[in-house]
Amino acid sequence: MKEYLLDAPVTEDFFAYLGNFGDVEALPHVGDGFYKFEKTDWFSIKGFAGDTTVEVRFKKEVKEMTVDFLYQLFSTYREGAVDLSLLKRREAAVGERVKTHLYGP
């Protein structure tokens, strides 16, 4: 587990944006504005909308392959319309490496 300090507070829209790359779930029983994002076999992100920190848990075996993609998710998010095409291509390429590493060719 690693905690990341971000330049600006995360928003509900940020978690909606993450939904383009995995599963997002609001967990109001944990607290109002608490969200969990899961990218199976890669990592999960948990945090409160409005906070400047999030908790990230990596799948240990593939952390080195997926951490750069995490940074890209953080750095390319902008409120409003976002062009996802480059990130989707990067996600596919990293996904193939992760799949091969975890499950073989």
Buried (B, 14 or more C-beta within 10 A) or exposed (E): EEEBEBEEEBBEBBBEBBEEBBEBEBEEEEEEBBBBBBBEBBBBBBBBBEEEEBEBEBBEEBBEBBBEBBEBBBEBBEEEEEEEEEBEEBBEEBBEEBEEEEEEE
